Amino acid sequence: MEWNCPDIFELSDGQFAVIGADRSEELQALLPADAGCGEDESIVVIPRAVLLSARADIPRR
């Protein structure tokens, strides 16, 4: 079965993982001057609705 749904989930160590479309090549040049993407990082895009629906599940601390 193929899975391709964007999602945000919390890892057991408290960090968050994001599943989304890798658009690093396309968006790298559009980053603000004070932002960067390291060699081991990617720019991942998720639909706005995914982040808004996850907001209630993200701890404030």
mmCIF file of the N, C-alpha and C atoms, coordinates in Angstrom:
data_MODEL
# 
_entry.id   MODEL 
# 
loop_
_atom_site.group_PDB 
_atom_site.id 
_atom_site.type_symbol 
_atom_site.label_atom_id 
_atom_site.label_alt_id 
_atom_site.label_comp_id 
_atom_site.label_asym_id 
_atom_site.label_entity_id 
_atom_site.label_seq_id 
_atom_site.pdbx_PDB_ins_code 
_atom_site.Cartn_x 
_atom_site.Cartn_y 
_atom_site.Cartn_z 
_atom_site.occupancy 
_atom_site.B_iso_or_equiv 
_atom_site.pdbx_formal_charge 
_atom_site.auth_seq_id 
_atom_site.auth_comp_id 
_atom_site.auth_asym_id 
_atom_site.auth_atom_id 
_atom_site.pdbx_PDB_model_num 
ATOM 1   N N  . MET A 1 1  ? 0.839  -1.173 0.000  1.00 0.00 ? 1  MET A N  1 
ATOM 2   C CA . MET A 1 1  ? 0.000  0.000  0.000  1.00 0.00 ? 1  MET A CA 1 
ATOM 3   C C  . MET A 1 1  ? 0.890  1.245  0.000  1.00 0.00 ? 1  MET A C  1 
ATOM 4   N N  . GLU A 1 2  ? 0.560  2.233  -0.776 1.00 0.00 ? 2  GLU A N  1 
ATOM 5   C CA . GLU A 1 2  ? 1.346  3.456  -0.859 1.00 0.00 ? 2  GLU A CA 1 
ATOM 6   C C  . GLU A 1 2  ? 0.755  4.519  0.057  1.00 0.00 ? 2  GLU A C  1 
ATOM 7   N N  . TRP A 1 3  ? 1.633  5.147  0.861  1.00 0.00 ? 3  TRP A N  1 
ATOM 8   C CA . TRP A 1 3  ? 1.216  6.222  1.764  1.00 0.00 ? 3  TRP A CA 1 
ATOM 9   C C  . TRP A 1 3  ? 1.822  7.520  1.261  1.00 0.00 ? 3  TRP A C  1 
ATOM 10  N N  . ASN A 1 4  ? 1.021  8.534  1.147  1.00 0.00 ? 4  ASN A N  1 
ATOM 11  C CA . ASN A 1 4  ? 1.545  9.818  0.702  1.00 0.00 ? 4  ASN A CA 1 
ATOM 12  C C  . ASN A 1 4  ? 0.778  10.981 1.326  1.00 0.00 ? 4  ASN A C  1 
ATOM 13  N N  . CYS A 1 5  ? 0.394  10.807 2.571  1.00 0.00 ? 5  CYS A N  1 
ATOM 14  C CA . CYS A 1 5  ? -0.365 11.850 3.248  1.00 0.00 ? 5  CYS A CA 1 
ATOM 15  C C  . CYS A 1 5  ? 0.569  12.741 4.060  1.00 0.00 ? 5  CYS A C  1 
ATOM 16  N N  . PRO A 1 6  ? 0.466  14.059 3.928  1.00 0.00 ? 6  PRO A N  1 
ATOM 17  C CA . PRO A 1 6  ? 1.258  14.928 4.789  1.00 0.00 ? 6  PRO A CA 1 
ATOM 18  C C  . PRO A 1 6  ? 0.822  14.731 6.238  1.00 0.00 ? 6  PRO A C  1 
ATOM 19  N N  . ASP A 1 7  ? 1.771  14.862 7.158  1.00 0.00 ? 7  ASP A N  1 
ATOM 20  C CA . ASP A 1 7  ? 1.435  14.657 8.563  1.00 0.00 ? 7  ASP A CA 1 
ATOM 21  C C  . ASP A 1 7  ? 2.528  15.255 9.444  1.00 0.00 ? 7  ASP A C  1 
ATOM 22  N N  . ILE A 1 8  ? 2.179  15.504 10.687 1.00 0.00 ? 8  ILE A N  1 
ATOM 23  C CA . ILE A 1 8  ? 3.113  15.944 11.718 1.00 0.00 ? 8  ILE A CA 1 
ATOM 24  C C  . ILE A 1 8  ? 2.904  15.003 12.889 1.00 0.00 ? 8  ILE A C  1 
ATOM 25  N N  . PHE A 1 9  ? 4.004  14.468 13.440 1.00 0.00 ? 9  PHE A N  1 
ATOM 26  C CA . PHE A 1 9  ? 3.838  13.600 14.596 1.00 0.00 ? 9  PHE A CA 1 
ATOM 27  C C  . PHE A 1 9  ? 5.008  13.775 15.551 1.00 0.00 ? 9  PHE A C  1 
ATOM 28  N N  . GLU A 1 10 ? 4.734  13.492 16.834 1.00 0.00 ? 10 GLU A N  1 
ATOM 29  C CA . GLU A 1 10 ? 5.750  13.648 17.866 1.00 0.00 ? 10 GLU A CA 1 
ATOM 30  C C  . GLU A 1 10 ? 6.514  12.346 18.037 1.00 0.00 ? 10 GLU A C  1 
ATOM 31  N N  . LEU A 1 11 ? 7.830  12.448 18.105 1.00 0.00 ? 11 LEU A N  1 
ATOM 32  C CA . LEU A 1 11 ? 8.693  11.293 18.314 1.00 0.00 ? 11 LEU A CA 1 
ATOM 33  C C  . LEU A 1 11 ? 8.816  11.014 19.813 1.00 0.00 ? 11 LEU A C  1 
ATOM 34  N N  . SER A 1 12 ? 9.292  9.845  20.162 1.00 0.00 ? 12 SER A N  1 
ATOM 35  C CA . SER A 1 12 ? 9.393  9.460  21.566 1.00 0.00 ? 12 SER A CA 1 
ATOM 36  C C  . SER A 1 12 ? 10.338 10.361 22.359 1.00 0.00 ? 12 SER A C  1 
ATOM 37  N N  . ASP A 1 13 ? 11.262 11.053 21.674 1.00 0.00 ? 13 ASP A N  1 
ATOM 38  C CA . ASP A 1 13 ? 12.190 11.943 22.373 1.00 0.00 ? 13 ASP A CA 1 
ATOM 39  C C  . ASP A 1 13 ? 11.670 13.380 22.472 1.00 0.00 ? 13 ASP A C  1 
ATOM 40  N N  . GLY A 1 14 ? 10.432 13.618 22.040 1.00 0.00 ? 14 GLY A N  1 
ATOM 41  C CA . GLY A 1 14 ? 9.827  14.939 22.139 1.00 0.00 ? 14 GLY A CA 1 
ATOM 42  C C  . GLY A 1 14 ? 10.002 15.811 20.915 1.00 0.00 ? 14 GLY A C  1 
ATOM 43  N N  . GLN A 1 15 ? 10.831 15.393 19.964 1.00 0.00 ? 15 GLN A N  1 
ATOM 44  C CA . GLN A 1 15 ? 10.973 16.145 18.722 1.00 0.00 ? 15 GLN A CA 1 
ATOM 45  C C  . GLN A 1 15 ? 9.778  15.851 17.821 1.00 0.00 ? 15 GLN A C  1 
ATOM 46  N N  . PHE A 1 16 ? 9.604  16.671 16.799 1.00 0.00 ? 16 PHE A N  1 
ATOM 47  C CA . PHE A 1 16 ? 8.503  16.477 15.862 1.00 0.00 ? 16 PHE A CA 1 
ATOM 48  C C  . PHE A 1 16 ? 9.047  16.131 14.483 1.00 0.00 ? 16 PHE A C  1 
ATOM 49  N N  . ALA A 1 17 ? 8.365  15.268 13.791 1.00 0.00 ? 17 ALA A N  1 
ATOM 50  C CA . ALA A 1 17 ? 8.714  14.898 12.419 1.00 0.00 ? 17 ALA A CA 1 
ATOM 51  C C  . ALA A 1 17 ? 7.578  15.355 11.505 1.00 0.00 ? 17 ALA A C  1 
ATOM 52  N N  . VAL A 1 18 ? 7.950  15.750 10.301 1.00 0.00 ? 18 VAL A N  1 
ATOM 53  C CA . VAL A 1 18 ? 6.979  16.237 9.325  1.00 0.00 ? 18 VAL A CA 1 
ATOM 54  C C  . VAL A 1 18 ? 7.109  15.408 8.058  1.00 0.00 ? 18 VAL A C  1 
ATOM 55  N N  . ILE A 1 19 ? 5.989  14.947 7.553  1.00 0.00 ? 19 ILE A N  1 
ATOM 56  C CA . ILE A 1 19 ? 5.949  14.264 6.257  1.00 0.00 ? 19 ILE A CA 1 
ATOM 57  C C  . ILE A 1 19 ? 5.294  15.234 5.286  1.00 0.00 ? 19 ILE A C  1 
ATOM 58  N N  . GLY A 1 20 ? 5.988  15.562 4.236  1.00 0.00 ? 20 GLY A N  1 
ATOM 59  C CA . GLY A 1 20 ? 5.462  16.497 3.256  1.00 0.00 ? 20 GLY A CA 1 
ATOM 60  C C  . GLY A 1 20 ? 6.278  16.433 1.978  1.00 0.00 ? 20 GLY A C  1 
ATOM 61  N N  . ALA A 1 21 ? 5.983  17.328 1.080  1.00 0.00 ? 21 ALA A N  1 
ATOM 62  C CA . ALA A 1 21 ? 6.665  17.365 -0.212 1.00 0.00 ? 21 ALA A CA 1 
ATOM 63  C C  . ALA A 1 21 ? 8.021  18.052 -0.063 1.00 0.00 ? 21 ALA A C  1 
ATOM 64  N N  . ASP A 1 22 ? 9.087  17.397 -0.489 1.00 0.00 ? 22 ASP A N  1 
ATOM 65  C CA . ASP A 1 22 ? 10.434 17.982 -0.470 1.00 0.00 ? 22 ASP A CA 1 
ATOM 66  C C  . ASP A 1 22 ? 10.534 18.967 -1.627 1.00 0.00 ? 22 ASP A C  1 
ATOM 67  N N  . ARG A 1 23 ? 10.613 20.253 -1.281 1.00 0.00 ? 23 ARG A N  1 
ATOM 68  C CA . ARG A 1 23 ? 10.690 21.296 -2.307 1.00 0.00 ? 23 ARG A CA 1 
ATOM 69  C C  . ARG A 1 23 ? 11.944 22.142 -2.118 1.00 0.00 ? 23 ARG A C  1 
ATOM 70  N N  . SER A 1 24 ? 12.993 21.497 -1.594 1.00 0.00 ? 24 SER A N  1 
ATOM 71  C CA . SER A 1 24 ? 14.235 22.192 -1.288 1.00 0.00 ? 24 SER A CA 1 
ATOM 72  C C  . SER A 1 24 ? 14.810 22.931 -2.483 1.00 0.00 ? 24 SER A C  1 
ATOM 73  N N  . GLU A 1 25 ? 14.946 22.262 -3.588 1.00 0.00 ? 25 GLU A N  1 
ATOM 74  C CA . GLU A 1 25 ? 15.552 22.889 -4.774 1.00 0.00 ? 25 GLU A CA 1 
ATOM 75  C C  . GLU A 1 25 ? 14.782 24.123 -5.199 1.00 0.00 ? 25 GLU A C  1 
ATOM 76  N N  . GLU A 1 26 ? 13.481 24.010 -5.220 1.00 0.00 ? 26 GLU A N  1 
ATOM 77  C CA . GLU A 1 26 ? 12.616 25.092 -5.683 1.00 0.00 ? 26 GLU A CA 1 
ATOM 78  C C  . GLU A 1 26 ? 12.617 26.295 -4.732 1.00 0.00 ? 26 GLU A C  1 
ATOM 79  N N  . LEU A 1 27 ? 12.674 26.050 -3.425 1.00 0.00 ? 27 LEU A N  1 
ATOM 80  C CA . LEU A 1 27 ? 12.489 27.116 -2.449 1.00 0.00 ? 27 LEU A CA 1 
ATOM 81  C C  . LEU A 1 27 ? 13.767 27.647 -1.818 1.00 0.00 ? 27 LEU A C  1 
ATOM 82  N N  . GLN A 1 28 ? 14.886 26.971 -1.991 1.00 0.00 ? 28 GLN A N  1 
ATOM 83  C CA . GLN A 1 28 ? 16.147 27.377 -1.367 1.00 0.00 ? 28 GLN A CA 1 
ATOM 84  C C  . GLN A 1 28 ? 16.468 28.855 -1.633 1.00 0.00 ? 28 GLN A C  1 
ATOM 85  N N  . ALA A 1 29 ? 16.323 29.291 -2.856 1.00 0.00 ? 29 ALA A N  1 
ATOM 86  C CA . ALA A 1 29 ? 16.662 30.679 -3.222 1.00 0.00 ? 29 ALA A CA 1 
ATOM 87  C C  . ALA A 1 29 ? 15.677 31.690 -2.651 1.00 0.00 ? 29 ALA A C  1 
ATOM 88  N N  . LEU A 1 30 ? 14.533 31.239 -2.179 1.00 0.00 ? 30 LEU A N  1 
ATOM 89  C CA . LEU A 1 30 ? 13.509 32.145 -1.658 1.00 0.00 ? 30 LEU A CA 1 
ATOM 90  C C  . LEU A 1 30 ? 13.558 32.305 -0.142 1.00 0.00 ? 30 LEU A C  1 
ATOM 91  N N  . LEU A 1 31 ? 14.483 31.602 0.520  1.00 0.00 ? 31 LEU A N  1 
ATOM 92  C CA . LEU A 1 31 ? 14.587 31.710 1.975  1.00 0.00 ? 31 LEU A CA 1 
ATOM 93  C C  . LEU A 1 31 ? 15.020 33.116 2.369  1.00 0.00 ? 31 LEU A C  1 
ATOM 94  N N  . PRO A 1 32 ? 14.535 33.608 3.507  1.00 0.00 ? 32 PRO A N  1 
ATOM 95  C CA . PRO A 1 32 ? 15.002 34.922 3.994  1.00 0.00 ? 32 PRO A CA 1 
ATOM 96  C C  . PRO A 1 32 ? 16.505 34.883 4.249  1.00 0.00 ? 32 PRO A C  1 
ATOM 97  N N  . ALA A 1 33 ? 17.133 36.030 4.286  1.00 0.00 ? 33 ALA A N  1 
ATOM 98  C CA . ALA A 1 33 ? 18.585 36.120 4.461  1.00 0.00 ? 33 ALA A CA 1 
ATOM 99  C C  . ALA A 1 33 ? 19.057 35.479 5.760  1.00 0.00 ? 33 ALA A C  1 
ATOM 100 N N  . ASP A 1 34 ? 18.209 35.462 6.786  1.00 0.00 ? 34 ASP A N  1 
ATOM 101 C CA . ASP A 1 34 ? 18.617 34.906 8.077  1.00 0.00 ? 34 ASP A CA 1 
ATOM 102 C C  . ASP A 1 34 ? 18.224 33.436 8.238  1.00 0.00 ? 34 ASP A C  1 
ATOM 103 N N  . ALA A 1 35 ? 17.832 32.788 7.162  1.00 0.00 ? 35 ALA A N  1 
ATOM 104 C CA . ALA A 1 35 ? 17.458 31.377 7.204  1.00 0.00 ? 35 ALA A CA 1 
ATOM 105 C C  . ALA A 1 35 ? 18.375 30.578 6.290  1.00 0.00 ? 35 ALA A C  1 
ATOM 106 N N  . GLY A 1 36 ? 18.551 29.316 6.620  1.00 0.00 ? 36 GLY A N  1 
ATOM 107 C CA . GLY A 1 36 ? 19.382 28.460 5.785  1.00 0.00 ? 36 GLY A CA 1 
ATOM 108 C C  . GLY A 1 36 ? 18.948 27.018 5.908  1.00 0.00 ? 36 GLY A C  1 
ATOM 109 N N  . CYS A 1 37 ? 19.428 26.210 5.008  1.00 0.00 ? 37 CYS A N  1 
ATOM 110 C CA . CYS A 1 37 ? 19.089 24.792 4.987  1.00 0.00 ? 37 CYS A CA 1 
ATOM 111 C C  . CYS A 1 37 ? 20.406 24.030 4.889  1.00 0.00 ? 37 CYS A C  1 
ATOM 112 N N  . GLY A 1 38 ? 20.735 23.289 5.943  1.00 0.00 ? 38 GLY A N  1 
ATOM 113 C CA . GLY A 1 38 ? 21.986 22.549 5.974  1.00 0.00 ? 38 GLY A CA 1 
ATOM 114 C C  . GLY A 1 38 ? 21.985 21.378 5.007  1.00 0.00 ? 38 GLY A C  1 
ATOM 115 N N  . GLU A 1 39 ? 23.169 20.800 4.815  1.00 0.00 ? 39 GLU A N  1 
ATOM 116 C CA . GLU A 1 39 ? 23.314 19.684 3.878  1.00 0.00 ? 39 GLU A CA 1 
ATOM 117 C C  . GLU A 1 39 ? 22.443 18.492 4.247  1.00 0.00 ? 39 GLU A C  1 
ATOM 118 N N  . ASP A 1 40 ? 22.190 18.305 5.549  1.00 0.00 ? 40 ASP A N  1 
ATOM 119 C CA . ASP A 1 40 ? 21.382 17.169 5.990  1.00 0.00 ? 40 ASP A CA 1 
ATOM 120 C C  . ASP A 1 40 ? 19.929 17.559 6.249  1.00 0.00 ? 40 ASP A C  1 
ATOM 121 N N  . GLU A 1 41 ? 19.504 18.718 5.724  1.00 0.00 ? 41 GLU A N  1 
ATOM 122 C CA . GLU A 1 41 ? 18.142 19.206 5.926  1.00 0.00 ? 41 GLU A CA 1 
ATOM 123 C C  . GLU A 1 41 ? 17.430 19.372 4.592  1.00 0.00 ? 41 GLU A C  1 
ATOM 124 N N  . SER A 1 42 ? 16.111 19.413 4.669  1.00 0.00 ? 42 SER A N  1 
ATOM 125 C CA . SER A 1 42 ? 15.275 19.636 3.491  1.00 0.00 ? 42 SER A CA 1 
ATOM 126 C C  . SER A 1 42 ? 14.201 20.651 3.836  1.00 0.00 ? 42 SER A C  1 
ATOM 127 N N  . ILE A 1 43 ? 13.742 21.364 2.843  1.00 0.00 ? 43 ILE A N  1 
ATOM 128 C CA . ILE A 1 43 ? 12.593 22.245 3.000  1.00 0.00 ? 43 ILE A CA 1 
ATOM 129 C C  . ILE A 1 43 ? 11.370 21.403 2.641  1.00 0.00 ? 43 ILE A C  1 
ATOM 130 N N  . VAL A 1 44 ? 10.516 21.203 3.621  1.00 0.00 ? 44 VAL A N  1 
ATOM 131 C CA . VAL A 1 44 ? 9.345  20.348 3.439  1.00 0.00 ? 44 VAL A CA 1 
ATOM 132 C C  . VAL A 1 44 ? 8.094  21.212 3.509  1.00 0.00 ? 44 VAL A C  1 
ATOM 133 N N  . VAL A 1 45 ? 7.210  21.051 2.559  1.00 0.00 ? 45 VAL A N  1 
ATOM 134 C CA . VAL A 1 45 ? 5.973  21.822 2.507  1.00 0.00 ? 45 VAL A CA 1 
ATOM 135 C C  . VAL A 1 45 ? 4.800  20.915 2.853  1.00 0.00 ? 45 VAL A C  1 
ATOM 136 N N  . ILE A 1 46 ? 3.963  21.415 3.767  1.00 0.00 ? 46 ILE A N  1 
ATOM 137 C CA . ILE A 1 46 ? 2.731  20.707 4.128  1.00 0.00 ? 46 ILE A CA 1 
ATOM 138 C C  . ILE A 1 46 ? 1.567  21.674 3.945  1.00 0.00 ? 46 ILE A C  1 
ATOM 139 N N  . PRO A 1 47 ? 0.389  21.161 3.706  1.00 0.00 ? 47 PRO A N  1 
ATOM 140 C CA . PRO A 1 47 ? -0.771 22.047 3.576  1.00 0.00 ? 47 PRO A CA 1 
ATOM 141 C C  . PRO A 1 47 ? -1.035 22.798 4.880  1.00 0.00 ? 47 PRO A C  1 
ATOM 142 N N  . ARG A 1 48 ? -1.504 24.007 4.764  1.00 0.00 ? 48 ARG A N  1 
ATOM 143 C CA . ARG A 1 48 ? -1.813 24.838 5.929  1.00 0.00 ? 48 ARG A CA 1 
ATOM 144 C C  . ARG A 1 48 ? -2.760 24.109 6.883  1.00 0.00 ? 48 ARG A C  1 
ATOM 145 N N  . ALA A 1 49 ? -3.748 23.440 6.335  1.00 0.00 ? 49 ALA A N  1 
ATOM 146 C CA . ALA A 1 49 ? -4.745 22.744 7.159  1.00 0.00 ? 49 ALA A CA 1 
ATOM 147 C C  . ALA A 1 49 ? -4.103 21.680 8.052  1.00 0.00 ? 49 ALA A C  1 
ATOM 148 N N  . VAL A 1 50 ? -3.027 21.042 7.591  1.00 0.00 ? 50 VAL A N  1 
ATOM 149 C CA . VAL A 1 50 ? -2.346 20.014 8.394  1.00 0.00 ? 50 VAL A CA 1 
ATOM 150 C C  . VAL A 1 50 ? -1.729 20.647 9.636  1.00 0.00 ? 50 VAL A C  1 
ATOM 151 N N  . LEU A 1 51 ? -1.032 21.763 9.467  1.00 0.00 ? 51 LEU A N  1 
ATOM 152 C CA . LEU A 1 51 ? -0.407 22.425 10.609 1.00 0.00 ? 51 LEU A CA 1 
ATOM 153 C C  . LEU A 1 51 ? -1.460 22.974 11.569 1.00 0.00 ? 51 LEU A C  1 
ATOM 154 N N  . LEU A 1 52 ? -2.492 23.574 11.037 1.00 0.00 ? 52 LEU A N  1 
ATOM 155 C CA . LEU A 1 52 ? -3.541 24.117 11.907 1.00 0.00 ? 52 LEU A CA 1 
ATOM 156 C C  . LEU A 1 52 ? -4.242 23.009 12.696 1.00 0.00 ? 52 LEU A C  1 
ATOM 157 N N  . SER A 1 53 ? -4.468 21.875 12.081 1.00 0.00 ? 53 SER A N  1 
ATOM 158 C CA . SER A 1 53 ? -5.138 20.787 12.805 1.00 0.00 ? 53 SER A CA 1 
ATOM 159 C C  . SER A 1 53 ? -4.221 20.152 13.835 1.00 0.00 ? 53 SER A C  1 
ATOM 160 N N  . ALA A 1 54 ? -2.908 20.217 13.626 1.00 0.00 ? 54 ALA A N  1 
ATOM 161 C CA . ALA A 1 54 ? -1.948 19.652 14.583 1.00 0.00 ? 54 ALA A CA 1 
ATOM 162 C C  . ALA A 1 54 ? -1.715 20.597 15.760 1.00 0.00 ? 54 ALA A C  1 
ATOM 163 N N  . ARG A 1 55 ? -2.001 21.859 15.599 1.00 0.00 ? 55 ARG A N  1 
ATOM 164 C CA . ARG A 1 55 ? -1.710 22.848 16.622 1.00 0.00 ? 55 ARG A CA 1 
ATOM 165 C C  . ARG A 1 55 ? -2.239 22.454 17.998 1.00 0.00 ? 55 ARG A C  1 
ATOM 166 N N  . ALA A 1 56 ? -3.424 21.929 18.063 1.00 0.00 ? 56 ALA A N  1 
ATOM 167 C CA . ALA A 1 56 ? -4.024 21.552 19.354 1.00 0.00 ? 56 ALA A CA 1 
ATOM 168 C C  . ALA A 1 56 ? -3.253 20.419 20.041 1.00 0.00 ? 56 ALA A C  1 
ATOM 169 N N  . ASP A 1 57 ? -2.528 19.613 19.285 1.00 0.00 ? 57 ASP A N  1 
ATOM 170 C CA . ASP A 1 57 ? -1.791 18.485 19.833 1.00 0.00 ? 57 ASP A CA 1 
ATOM 171 C C  . ASP A 1 57 ? -0.329 18.808 20.159 1.00 0.00 ? 57 ASP A C  1 
ATOM 172 N N  . ILE A 1 58 ? 0.121  20.004 19.849 1.00 0.00 ? 58 ILE A N  1 
ATOM 173 C CA . ILE A 1 58 ? 1.511  20.379 20.093 1.00 0.00 ? 58 ILE A CA 1 
ATOM 174 C C  . ILE A 1 58 ? 1.604  21.043 21.465 1.00 0.00 ? 58 ILE A C  1 
ATOM 175 N N  . PRO A 1 59 ? 2.384  20.474 22.371 1.00 0.00 ? 59 PRO A N  1 
ATOM 176 C CA . PRO A 1 59 ? 2.498  21.068 23.703 1.00 0.00 ? 59 PRO A CA 1 
ATOM 177 C C  . PRO A 1 59 ? 3.108  22.471 23.623 1.00 0.00 ? 59 PRO A C  1 
ATOM 178 N N  . ARG A 1 60 ? 2.734  23.333 24.522 1.00 0.00 ? 60 ARG A N  1 
ATOM 179 C CA . ARG A 1 60 ? 3.258  24.704 24.545 1.00 0.00 ? 60 ARG A CA 1 
ATOM 180 C C  . ARG A 1 60 ? 4.652  24.760 25.127 1.00 0.00 ? 60 ARG A C  1 
ATOM 181 N N  . ARG A 1 61 ? 5.096  23.738 25.812 1.00 0.00 ? 61 ARG A N  1 
ATOM 182 C CA . ARG A 1 61 ? 6.441  23.694 26.406 1.00 0.00 ? 61 ARG A CA 1 
ATOM 183 C C  . ARG A 1 61 ? 7.231  22.563 25.862 1.00 0.00 ? 61 ARG A C  1 
# 
